[in-house]
Structures are given as structure tokens and as C-alpha cells.
Amino acid sequence: MGTRYTVVCNDDQARAVSRLAHRYGITEEEVLTQLIDLGLEANEETV
């Protein structure tokens, strides 16, 4: 198992995560994991 982090979201961010989870039938945790992966990939492309 990897390292666990705690993410604190404001209300708007939490609603957006919840909407994405509902839309795609996945958990909020999976939404956050995918968003982090996408952000890291985008960052690598700019370096």
C-alpha cells in the first residue's frame, strides 16, 4: 500500500468531486486519484 494523504477541499471543490464521482460511477477517492495523476502528468510535460 502506498502513502496516504489527507486532502481538504472547499465546498465548491467537494461538490465538483462528488459530481464527477456520480457521473462516472466511481468513488470520490478514485476521482481525486485521477485528478492528482492528471495534474502530475501535466506538470511533467511542462518540465
All heavy atoms as atom14 arrays in JSON, in Angstrom:
{
  "sequence": "MGTRYTVVCNDDQARAVSRLAHRYGITEEEVLTQLIDLGLEANEETV",
  "atom14_mask": [
    [1, 1, 1, 1, 1, 1, 1, 1, 0, 0, 0, 0, 0, 0],
    [1, 1, 1, 1, 0, 0, 0, 0, 0, 0, 0, 0, 0, 0],
    [1, 1, 1, 1, 1, 1, 1, 0, 0, 0, 0, 0, 0, 0],
    [1, 1, 1, 1, 1, 1, 1, 1, 1, 1, 1, 0, 0, 0],
    [1, 1, 1, 1, 1, 1, 1, 1, 1, 1, 1, 1, 0, 0],
    [1, 1, 1, 1, 1, 1, 1, 0, 0, 0, 0, 0, 0, 0],
    [1, 1, 1, 1, 1, 1, 1, 0, 0, 0, 0, 0, 0, 0],
    [1, 1, 1, 1, 1, 1, 1, 0, 0, 0, 0, 0, 0, 0],
    [1, 1, 1, 1, 1, 1, 0, 0, 0, 0, 0, 0, 0, 0],
    [1, 1, 1, 1, 1, 1, 1, 1, 0, 0, 0, 0, 0, 0],
    [1, 1, 1, 1, 1, 1, 1, 1, 0, 0, 0, 0, 0, 0],
    [1, 1, 1, 1, 1, 1, 1, 1, 0, 0, 0, 0, 0, 0],
    [1, 1, 1, 1, 1, 1, 1, 1, 1, 0, 0, 0, 0, 0],
    [1, 1, 1, 1, 1, 0, 0, 0, 0, 0, 0, 0, 0, 0],
    [1, 1, 1, 1, 1, 1, 1, 1, 1, 1, 1, 0, 0, 0],
    [1, 1, 1, 1, 1, 0, 0, 0, 0, 0, 0, 0, 0, 0],
    [1, 1, 1, 1, 1, 1, 1, 0, 0, 0, 0, 0, 0, 0],
    [1, 1, 1, 1, 1, 1, 0, 0, 0, 0, 0, 0, 0, 0],
    [1, 1, 1, 1, 1, 1, 1, 1, 1, 1, 1, 0, 0, 0],
    [1, 1, 1, 1, 1, 1, 1, 1, 0, 0, 0, 0, 0, 0],
    [1, 1, 1, 1, 1, 0, 0, 0, 0, 0, 0, 0, 0, 0],
    [1, 1, 1, 1, 1, 1, 1, 1, 1, 1, 0, 0, 0, 0],
    [1, 1, 1, 1, 1, 1, 1, 1, 1, 1, 1, 0, 0, 0],
    [1, 1, 1, 1, 1, 1, 1, 1, 1, 1, 1, 1, 0, 0],
    [1, 1, 1, 1, 0, 0, 0, 0, 0, 0, 0, 0, 0, 0],
    [1, 1, 1, 1, 1, 1, 1, 1, 0, 0, 0, 0, 0, 0],
    [1, 1, 1, 1, 1, 1, 1, 0, 0, 0, 0, 0, 0, 0],
    [1, 1, 1, 1, 1, 1, 1, 1, 1, 0, 0, 0, 0, 0],
    [1, 1, 1, 1, 1, 1, 1, 1, 1, 0, 0, 0, 0, 0],
    [1, 1, 1, 1, 1, 1, 1, 1, 1, 0, 0, 0, 0, 0],
    [1, 1, 1, 1, 1, 1, 1, 0, 0, 0, 0, 0, 0, 0],
    [1, 1, 1, 1, 1, 1, 1, 1, 0, 0, 0, 0, 0, 0],
    [1, 1, 1, 1, 1, 1, 1, 0, 0, 0, 0, 0, 0, 0],
    [1, 1, 1, 1, 1, 1, 1, 1, 1, 0, 0, 0, 0, 0],
    [1, 1, 1, 1, 1, 1, 1, 1, 0, 0, 0, 0, 0, 0],
    [1, 1, 1, 1, 1, 1, 1, 1, 0, 0, 0, 0, 0, 0],
    [1, 1, 1, 1, 1, 1, 1, 1, 0, 0, 0, 0, 0, 0],
    [1, 1, 1, 1, 1, 1, 1, 1, 0, 0, 0, 0, 0, 0],
    [1, 1, 1, 1, 0, 0, 0, 0, 0, 0, 0, 0, 0, 0],
    [1, 1, 1, 1, 1, 1, 1, 1, 0, 0, 0, 0, 0, 0],
    [1, 1, 1, 1, 1, 1, 1, 1, 1, 0, 0, 0, 0, 0],
    [1, 1, 1, 1, 1, 0, 0, 0, 0, 0, 0, 0, 0, 0],
    [1, 1, 1, 1, 1, 1, 1, 1, 0, 0, 0, 0, 0, 0],
    [1, 1, 1, 1, 1, 1, 1, 1, 1, 0, 0, 0, 0, 0],
    [1, 1, 1, 1, 1, 1, 1, 1, 1, 0, 0, 0, 0, 0],
    [1, 1, 1, 1, 1, 1, 1, 0, 0, 0, 0, 0, 0, 0],
    [1, 1, 1, 1, 1, 1, 1, 0, 0, 0, 0, 0, 0, 0]
  ],
  "atom14_positions": [
    [[0.85, -1.19, 0.0], [0.0, 0.0, 0.0], [0.89, 1.24, 0.0], [1.93, 1.27, 0.63], [-0.91, -0.02, 1.23], [-1.75, 1.24, 1.37], [-2.84, 1.22, 2.77], [-4.35, 0.87, 1.92], [0.0, 0.0, 0.0], [0.0, 0.0, 0.0], [0.0, 0.0, 0.0], [0.0, 0.0, 0.0], [0.0, 0.0, 0.0], [0.0, 0.0, 0.0]],
    [[0.44, 2.25, -0.71], [1.2, 3.49, -0.81], [0.97, 4.41, 0.37], [0.3, 4.06, 1.34], [0.0, 0.0, 0.0], [0.0, 0.0, 0.0], [0.0, 0.0, 0.0], [0.0, 0.0, 0.0], [0.0, 0.0, 0.0], [0.0, 0.0, 0.0], [0.0, 0.0, 0.0], [0.0, 0.0, 0.0], [0.0, 0.0, 0.0], [0.0, 0.0, 0.0]],
    [[1.53, 5.56, 0.28], [1.38, 6.59, 1.31], [-0.02, 7.18, 1.24], [-0.57, 7.38, 0.17], [2.41, 7.71, 1.08], [3.7, 7.12, 1.1], [2.32, 8.79, 2.14], [0.0, 0.0, 0.0], [0.0, 0.0, 0.0], [0.0, 0.0, 0.0], [0.0, 0.0, 0.0], [0.0, 0.0, 0.0], [0.0, 0.0, 0.0], [0.0, 0.0, 0.0]],
    [[-0.6, 7.47, 2.39], [-1.93, 8.06, 2.44], [-1.8, 9.54, 2.78], [-1.0, 9.93, 3.61], [-2.79, 7.35, 3.48], [-3.07, 5.91, 3.07], [-4.04, 5.21, 3.93], [-5.46, 5.26, 3.76], [-6.17, 5.11, 2.66], [-5.58, 5.0, 1.51], [-7.47, 5.08, 2.67], [0.0, 0.0, 0.0], [0.0, 0.0, 0.0], [0.0, 0.0, 0.0]],
    [[-2.61, 10.35, 2.09], [-2.64, 11.79, 2.32], [-4.07, 12.2, 2.67], [-5.02, 11.53, 2.3], [-2.22, 12.55, 1.06], [-0.76, 12.37, 0.7], [-0.36, 11.4, -0.21], [0.21, 13.16, 1.28], [0.97, 11.23, -0.54], [1.56, 13.0, 0.96], [1.92, 12.03, 0.05], [3.25, 11.86, -0.27], [0.0, 0.0, 0.0], [0.0, 0.0, 0.0]],
    [[-4.18, 13.33, 3.32], [-5.48, 13.92, 3.58], [-5.59, 15.18, 2.75], [-4.67, 16.0, 2.73], [-5.62, 14.28, 5.08], [-5.49, 13.09, 5.84], [-6.95, 14.92, 5.37], [0.0, 0.0, 0.0], [0.0, 0.0, 0.0], [0.0, 0.0, 0.0], [0.0, 0.0, 0.0], [0.0, 0.0, 0.0], [0.0, 0.0, 0.0], [0.0, 0.0, 0.0]],
    [[-6.71, 15.32, 2.05], [-6.94, 16.49, 1.21], [-8.12, 17.25, 1.78], [-9.17, 16.67, 2.05], [-7.24, 16.07, -0.25], [-7.56, 17.27, -1.11], [-6.08, 15.29, -0.82], [0.0, 0.0, 0.0], [0.0, 0.0, 0.0], [0.0, 0.0, 0.0], [0.0, 0.0, 0.0], [0.0, 0.0, 0.0], [0.0, 0.0, 0.0], [0.0, 0.0, 0.0]],
    [[-7.96, 18.54, 1.97], [-9.05, 19.38, 2.45], [-9.53, 20.23, 1.28], [-8.75, 20.97, 0.68], [-8.59, 20.29, 3.62], [-9.72, 21.17, 4.08], [-8.06, 19.44, 4.78], [0.0, 0.0, 0.0], [0.0, 0.0, 0.0], [0.0, 0.0, 0.0], [0.0, 0.0, 0.0], [0.0, 0.0, 0.0], [0.0, 0.0, 0.0], [0.0, 0.0, 0.0]],
    [[-10.81, 20.07, 0.94], [-11.4, 20.8, -0.19], [-12.4, 21.82, 0.32], [-13.06, 21.58, 1.33], [-12.15, 19.83, -1.11], [-11.12, 18.56, -1.83], [0.0, 0.0, 0.0], [0.0, 0.0, 0.0], [0.0, 0.0, 0.0], [0.0, 0.0, 0.0], [0.0, 0.0, 0.0], [0.0, 0.0, 0.0], [0.0, 0.0, 0.0], [0.0, 0.0, 0.0]],
    [[-12.52, 22.92, -0.41], [-13.58, 23.86, -0.06], [-14.9, 23.28, -0.59], [-14.92, 22.25, -1.27], [-13.29, 25.26, -0.59], [-13.28, 25.36, -2.1], [-14.02, 24.67, -2.8], [-12.44, 26.22, -2.63], [0.0, 0.0, 0.0], [0.0, 0.0, 0.0], [0.0, 0.0, 0.0], [0.0, 0.0, 0.0], [0.0, 0.0, 0.0], [0.0, 0.0, 0.0]],
    [[-16.01, 23.93, -0.28], [-17.32, 23.39, -0.64], [-17.48, 23.22, -2.15], [-18.03, 22.21, -2.61], [-18.44, 24.28, -0.09], [-18.54, 24.23, 1.42], [-18.02, 23.27, 2.03], [-19.16, 25.14, 2.0], [0.0, 0.0, 0.0], [0.0, 0.0, 0.0], [0.0, 0.0, 0.0], [0.0, 0.0, 0.0], [0.0, 0.0, 0.0], [0.0, 0.0, 0.0]],
    [[-17.03, 24.18, -2.93], [-17.15, 24.09, -4.38], [-16.35, 22.91, -4.94], [-16.83, 22.18, -5.8], [-16.69, 25.39, -5.05], [-17.62, 26.56, -4.79], [-18.81, 26.32, -4.46], [-17.17, 27.7, -4.91], [0.0, 0.0, 0.0], [0.0, 0.0, 0.0], [0.0, 0.0, 0.0], [0.0, 0.0, 0.0], [0.0, 0.0, 0.0], [0.0, 0.0, 0.0]],
    [[-15.14, 22.74, -4.44], [-14.31, 21.63, -4.89], [-14.95, 20.29, -4.51], [-14.97, 19.35, -5.32], [-12.92, 21.71, -4.28], [-12.1, 22.87, -4.79], [-10.84, 23.1, -3.96], [-10.85, 22.9, -2.75], [-9.78, 23.53, -4.62], [0.0, 0.0, 0.0], [0.0, 0.0, 0.0], [0.0, 0.0, 0.0], [0.0, 0.0, 0.0], [0.0, 0.0, 0.0]],
    [[-15.47, 20.2, -3.3], [-16.1, 18.96, -2.84], [-17.32, 18.62, -3.7], [-17.53, 17.45, -4.05], [-16.5, 19.09, -1.37], [0.0, 0.0, 0.0], [0.0, 0.0, 0.0], [0.0, 0.0, 0.0], [0.0, 0.0, 0.0], [0.0, 0.0, 0.0], [0.0, 0.0, 0.0], [0.0, 0.0, 0.0], [0.0, 0.0, 0.0], [0.0, 0.0, 0.0]],
    [[-18.12, 19.63, -4.05], [-19.27, 19.38, -4.91], [-18.83, 18.9, -6.3], [-19.42, 17.99, -6.88], [-20.13, 20.63, -5.03], [-21.07, 20.83, -3.85], [-22.07, 21.93, -4.11], [-21.45, 23.25, -4.18], [-21.19, 24.02, -3.14], [-21.52, 23.62, -1.92], [-20.62, 25.21, -3.29], [0.0, 0.0, 0.0], [0.0, 0.0, 0.0], [0.0, 0.0, 0.0]],
    [[-17.77, 19.5, -6.82], [-17.27, 19.1, -8.14], [-16.77, 17.66, -8.11], [-17.05, 16.88, -9.02], [-16.16, 20.05, -8.59], [0.0, 0.0, 0.0], [0.0, 0.0, 0.0], [0.0, 0.0, 0.0], [0.0, 0.0, 0.0], [0.0, 0.0, 0.0], [0.0, 0.0, 0.0], [0.0, 0.0, 0.0], [0.0, 0.0, 0.0], [0.0, 0.0, 0.0]],
    [[-16.06, 17.28, -7.07], [-15.57, 15.91, -6.93], [-16.75, 14.95, -6.83], [-16.79, 13.9, -7.49], [-14.64, 15.78, -5.7], [-14.35, 14.32, -5.37], [-13.33, 16.53, -5.95], [0.0, 0.0, 0.0], [0.0, 0.0, 0.0], [0.0, 0.0, 0.0], [0.0, 0.0, 0.0], [0.0, 0.0, 0.0], [0.0, 0.0, 0.0], [0.0, 0.0, 0.0]],
    [[-17.73, 15.31, -6.03], [-18.91, 14.47, -5.87], [-19.66, 14.31, -7.19], [-20.1, 13.2, -7.53], [-19.82, 15.08, -4.8], [-20.94, 14.26, -4.59], [0.0, 0.0, 0.0], [0.0, 0.0, 0.0], [0.0, 0.0, 0.0], [0.0, 0.0, 0.0], [0.0, 0.0, 0.0], [0.0, 0.0, 0.0], [0.0, 0.0, 0.0], [0.0, 0.0, 0.0]],
    [[-19.81, 15.4, -7.95], [-20.5, 15.32, -9.25], [-19.75, 14.4, -10.21], [-20.36, 13.59, -10.92], [-20.62, 16.71, -9.87], [-21.76, 17.54, -9.32], [-22.05, 18.76, -10.19], [-20.88, 19.61, -10.39], [-20.54, 20.63, -9.61], [-21.28, 20.94, -8.56], [-19.47, 21.35, -9.87], [0.0, 0.0, 0.0], [0.0, 0.0, 0.0], [0.0, 0.0, 0.0]],
    [[-18.43, 14.52, -10.25], [-17.64, 13.66, -11.13], [-17.78, 12.19, -10.73], [-17.93, 11.31, -11.59], [-16.17, 14.07, -11.11], [-15.83, 15.35, -11.86], [-14.42, 15.8, -11.52], [-16.0, 15.16, -13.36], [0.0, 0.0, 0.0], [0.0, 0.0, 0.0], [0.0, 0.0, 0.0], [0.0, 0.0, 0.0], [0.0, 0.0, 0.0], [0.0, 0.0, 0.0]],
    [[-17.74, 11.92, -9.44], [-17.88, 10.54, -8.96], [-19.24, 9.97, -9.38], [-19.34, 8.84, -9.87], [-17.72, 10.49, -7.45], [0.0, 0.0, 0.0], [0.0, 0.0, 0.0], [0.0, 0.0, 0.0], [0.0, 0.0, 0.0], [0.0, 0.0, 0.0], [0.0, 0.0, 0.0], [0.0, 0.0, 0.0], [0.0, 0.0, 0.0], [0.0, 0.0, 0.0]],
    [[-20.27, 10.77, -9.18], [-21.62, 10.32, -9.54], [-21.74, 10.11, -11.04], [-22.28, 9.1, -11.51], [-22.65, 11.33, -9.04], [-24.05, 10.95, -9.37], [-24.71, 9.93, -8.72], [-24.92, 11.45, -10.29], [-25.92, 9.81, -9.23], [-26.07, 10.72, -10.18], [0.0, 0.0, 0.0], [0.0, 0.0, 0.0], [0.0, 0.0, 0.0], [0.0, 0.0, 0.0]],
    [[-21.24, 11.07, -11.83], [-21.33, 11.0, -13.29], [-20.69, 9.75, -13.85], [-21.19, 9.11, -14.76], [-20.7, 12.23, -13.91], [-20.76, 12.21, -15.45], [-20.07, 13.4, -16.07], [-20.71, 14.64, -15.61], [-20.14, 15.83, -15.67], [-18.91, 15.95, -16.16], [-20.76, 16.9, -15.26], [0.0, 0.0, 0.0], [0.0, 0.0, 0.0], [0.0, 0.0, 0.0]],
    [[-19.52, 9.39, -13.3], [-18.77, 8.26, -13.85], [-18.91, 6.97, -13.05], [-18.28, 5.96, -13.38], [-17.3, 8.65, -14.01], [-17.14, 9.74, -15.04], [-16.9, 11.05, -14.67], [-17.27, 9.46, -16.4], [-16.77, 12.06, -15.61], [-17.15, 10.46, -17.35], [-16.91, 11.75, -16.94], [-16.8, 12.74, -17.89], [0.0, 0.0, 0.0], [0.0, 0.0, 0.0]],
    [[-19.73, 6.99, -12.01], [-19.97, 5.78, -11.23], [-18.74, 5.26, -10.51], [-18.54, 4.05, -10.41], [0.0, 0.0, 0.0], [0.0, 0.0, 0.0], [0.0, 0.0, 0.0], [0.0, 0.0, 0.0], [0.0, 0.0, 0.0], [0.0, 0.0, 0.0], [0.0, 0.0, 0.0], [0.0, 0.0, 0.0], [0.0, 0.0, 0.0], [0.0, 0.0, 0.0]],
    [[-17.92, 6.19, -10.03], [-16.72, 5.82, -9.28], [-16.75, 6.52, -7.93], [-17.58, 7.38, -7.68], [-15.43, 6.16, -10.06], [-15.33, 7.66, -10.36], [-15.34, 5.33, -11.34], [-14.05, 8.07, -11.08], [0.0, 0.0, 0.0], [0.0, 0.0, 0.0], [0.0, 0.0, 0.0], [0.0, 0.0, 0.0], [0.0, 0.0, 0.0], [0.0, 0.0, 0.0]],
    [[-15.82, 6.15, -7.07], [-15.77, 6.77, -5.75], [-15.12, 8.14, -5.81], [-14.39, 8.45, -6.76], [-14.96, 5.9, -4.76], [-13.6, 5.84, -5.2], [-15.53, 4.49, -4.64], [0.0, 0.0, 0.0], [0.0, 0.0, 0.0], [0.0, 0.0, 0.0], [0.0, 0.0, 0.0], [0.0, 0.0, 0.0], [0.0, 0.0, 0.0], [0.0, 0.0, 0.0]],
    [[-15.37, 8.92, -4.81], [-14.72, 10.23, -4.71], [-13.21, 10.05, -4.58], [-12.44, 10.85, -5.12], [-15.31, 11.02, -3.55], [-16.75, 11.43, -3.81], [-17.45, 12.0, -2.6], [-16.95, 11.82, -1.47], [-18.5, 12.63, -2.8], [0.0, 0.0, 0.0], [0.0, 0.0, 0.0], [0.0, 0.0, 0.0], [0.0, 0.0, 0.0], [0.0, 0.0, 0.0]],
    [[-12.79, 9.01, -3.88], [-11.36, 8.73, -3.76], [-10.72, 8.49, -5.13], [-9.64, 9.0, -5.43], [-11.12, 7.51, -2.86], [-9.66, 7.17, -2.68], [-9.44, 5.96, -1.77], [-10.41, 5.37, -1.28], [-8.27, 5.63, -1.57], [0.0, 0.0, 0.0], [0.0, 0.0, 0.0], [0.0, 0.0, 0.0], [0.0, 0.0, 0.0], [0.0, 0.0, 0.0]],
    [[-11.42, 7.75, -5.99], [-10.9, 7.49, -7.33], [-10.85, 8.78, -8.16], [-9.91, 8.99, -8.92], [-11.74, 6.43, -8.04], [-11.23, 6.08, -9.43], [-9.82, 5.53, -9.48], [-9.33, 4.97, -8.49], [-9.17, 5.69, -10.54], [0.0, 0.0, 0.0], [0.0, 0.0, 0.0], [0.0, 0.0, 0.0], [0.0, 0.0, 0.0], [0.0, 0.0, 0.0]],
    [[-11.85, 9.63, -8.01], [-11.84, 10.93, -8.7], [-10.59, 11.7, -8.29], [-9.85, 12.22, -9.13], [-13.1, 11.75, -8.39], [-12.96, 13.19, -8.89], [-14.33, 11.1, -9.0], [0.0, 0.0, 0.0], [0.0, 0.0, 0.0], [0.0, 0.0, 0.0], [0.0, 0.0, 0.0], [0.0, 0.0, 0.0], [0.0, 0.0, 0.0], [0.0, 0.0, 0.0]],
    [[-10.33, 11.78, -7.0], [-9.17, 12.53, -6.51], [-7.86, 11.92, -7.01], [-6.94, 12.63, -7.42], [-9.19, 12.61, -4.99], [-10.33, 13.44, -4.41], [-10.43, 13.24, -2.9], [-10.17, 14.9, -4.75], [0.0, 0.0, 0.0], [0.0, 0.0, 0.0], [0.0, 0.0, 0.0], [0.0, 0.0, 0.0], [0.0, 0.0, 0.0], [0.0, 0.0, 0.0]],
    [[-7.79, 10.59, -7.02], [-6.59, 9.91, -7.51], [-6.35, 10.25, -8.97], [-5.23, 10.56, -9.38], [-6.72, 8.39, -7.33], [-6.84, 8.1, -5.93], [-5.52, 7.64, -7.89], [0.0, 0.0, 0.0], [0.0, 0.0, 0.0], [0.0, 0.0, 0.0], [0.0, 0.0, 0.0], [0.0, 0.0, 0.0], [0.0, 0.0, 0.0], [0.0, 0.0, 0.0]],
    [[-7.42, 10.22, -9.78], [-7.28, 10.52, -11.19], [-6.89, 11.98, -11.42], [-6.07, 12.29, -12.29], [-8.57, 10.2, -11.94], [-8.82, 8.7, -12.05], [-10.06, 8.37, -12.84], [-10.53, 9.18, -13.64], [-10.59, 7.18, -12.63], [0.0, 0.0, 0.0], [0.0, 0.0, 0.0], [0.0, 0.0, 0.0], [0.0, 0.0, 0.0], [0.0, 0.0, 0.0]],
    [[-7.48, 12.89, -10.63], [-7.13, 14.31, -10.77], [-5.67, 14.55, -10.41], [-4.98, 15.33, -11.08], [-8.05, 15.16, -9.89], [-9.5, 15.27, -10.37], [-10.35, 15.96, -9.29], [-9.59, 16.0, -11.69], [0.0, 0.0, 0.0], [0.0, 0.0, 0.0], [0.0, 0.0, 0.0], [0.0, 0.0, 0.0], [0.0, 0.0, 0.0], [0.0, 0.0, 0.0]],
    [[-5.2, 13.9, -9.38], [-3.79, 14.03, -8.99], [-2.9, 13.48, -10.1], [-1.91, 14.12, -10.49], [-3.51, 13.34, -7.64], [-4.18, 14.11, -6.52], [-2.0, 13.18, -7.41], [-4.22, 13.38, -5.19], [0.0, 0.0, 0.0], [0.0, 0.0, 0.0], [0.0, 0.0, 0.0], [0.0, 0.0, 0.0], [0.0, 0.0, 0.0], [0.0, 0.0, 0.0]],
    [[-3.24, 12.3, -10.64], [-2.45, 11.72, -11.72], [-2.39, 12.65, -12.93], [-1.32, 12.86, -13.51], [-3.03, 10.37, -12.15], [-2.77, 9.26, -11.14], [-1.88, 9.42, -10.28], [-3.47, 8.22, -11.22], [0.0, 0.0, 0.0], [0.0, 0.0, 0.0], [0.0, 0.0, 0.0], [0.0, 0.0, 0.0], [0.0, 0.0, 0.0], [0.0, 0.0, 0.0]],
    [[-3.53, 13.22, -13.3], [-3.57, 14.14, -14.44], [-2.72, 15.38, -14.18], [-2.01, 15.85, -15.07], [-5.01, 14.54, -14.74], [-5.88, 13.47, -15.37], [-7.34, 13.9, -15.37], [-5.41, 13.14, -16.77], [0.0, 0.0, 0.0], [0.0, 0.0, 0.0], [0.0, 0.0, 0.0], [0.0, 0.0, 0.0], [0.0, 0.0, 0.0], [0.0, 0.0, 0.0]],
    [[-2.8, 15.9, -12.97], [-2.0, 17.07, -12.62], [-0.51, 16.78, -12.66], [0.28, 17.59, -13.16], [0.0, 0.0, 0.0], [0.0, 0.0, 0.0], [0.0, 0.0, 0.0], [0.0, 0.0, 0.0], [0.0, 0.0, 0.0], [0.0, 0.0, 0.0], [0.0, 0.0, 0.0], [0.0, 0.0, 0.0], [0.0, 0.0, 0.0], [0.0, 0.0, 0.0]],
    [[-0.12, 15.63, -12.16], [1.29, 15.26, -12.18], [1.79, 15.04, -13.6], [2.91, 15.44, -13.96], [1.53, 14.0, -11.33], [1.35, 14.2, -9.83], [1.41, 12.86, -9.11], [2.38, 15.16, -9.27], [0.0, 0.0, 0.0], [0.0, 0.0, 0.0], [0.0, 0.0, 0.0], [0.0, 0.0, 0.0], [0.0, 0.0, 0.0], [0.0, 0.0, 0.0]],
    [[0.95, 14.41, -14.45], [1.33, 14.21, -15.85], [1.49, 15.55, -16.56], [2.44, 15.75, -17.32], [0.28, 13.36, -16.57], [0.3, 11.9, -16.17], [-0.85, 11.1, -16.77], [-1.53, 11.62, -17.7], [-1.08, 9.98, -16.31], [0.0, 0.0, 0.0], [0.0, 0.0, 0.0], [0.0, 0.0, 0.0], [0.0, 0.0, 0.0], [0.0, 0.0, 0.0]],
    [[0.57, 16.46, -16.32], [0.65, 17.79, -16.93], [1.9, 18.52, -16.48], [2.55, 19.21, -17.27], [-0.6, 18.61, -16.61], [0.0, 0.0, 0.0], [0.0, 0.0, 0.0], [0.0, 0.0, 0.0], [0.0, 0.0, 0.0], [0.0, 0.0, 0.0], [0.0, 0.0, 0.0], [0.0, 0.0, 0.0], [0.0, 0.0, 0.0], [0.0, 0.0, 0.0]],
    [[2.24, 18.36, -15.22], [3.44, 19.01, -14.7], [4.7, 18.44, -15.35], [5.62, 19.18, -15.68], [3.5, 18.83, -13.17], [4.66, 19.57, -12.58], [4.78, 20.78, -12.72], [5.53, 18.85, -11.91], [0.0, 0.0, 0.0], [0.0, 0.0, 0.0], [0.0, 0.0, 0.0], [0.0, 0.0, 0.0], [0.0, 0.0, 0.0], [0.0, 0.0, 0.0]],
    [[4.74, 17.14, -15.56], [5.9, 16.51, -16.18], [6.08, 16.98, -17.62], [7.2, 17.09, -18.11], [5.77, 14.98, -16.15], [5.95, 14.41, -14.76], [5.68, 12.91, -14.7], [5.43, 12.3, -15.76], [5.72, 12.35, -13.6], [0.0, 0.0, 0.0], [0.0, 0.0, 0.0], [0.0, 0.0, 0.0], [0.0, 0.0, 0.0], [0.0, 0.0, 0.0]],
    [[4.97, 17.25, -18.29], [5.03, 17.7, -19.68], [5.62, 19.09, -19.8], [6.18, 19.44, -20.84], [3.63, 17.67, -20.31], [3.09, 16.27, -20.5], [1.64, 16.24, -20.95], [1.06, 17.32, -21.19], [1.09, 15.15, -21.05], [0.0, 0.0, 0.0], [0.0, 0.0, 0.0], [0.0, 0.0, 0.0], [0.0, 0.0, 0.0], [0.0, 0.0, 0.0]],
    [[5.5, 19.9, -18.75], [6.0, 21.27, -18.81], [7.44, 21.39, -18.33], [8.06, 22.43, -18.51], [5.12, 22.22, -17.96], [5.16, 21.81, -16.6], [3.7, 22.23, -18.46], [0.0, 0.0, 0.0], [0.0, 0.0, 0.0], [0.0, 0.0, 0.0], [0.0, 0.0, 0.0], [0.0, 0.0, 0.0], [0.0, 0.0, 0.0], [0.0, 0.0, 0.0]],
    [[7.96, 20.34, -17.74], [9.33, 20.37, -17.2], [10.33, 19.96, -18.25], [10.15, 19.24, -19.13], [9.47, 19.47, -15.95], [10.91, 19.39, -15.48], [8.58, 19.97, -14.86], [0.0, 0.0, 0.0], [0.0, 0.0, 0.0], [0.0, 0.0, 0.0], [0.0, 0.0, 0.0], [0.0, 0.0, 0.0], [0.0, 0.0, 0.0], [0.0, 0.0, 0.0]]
  ]
}
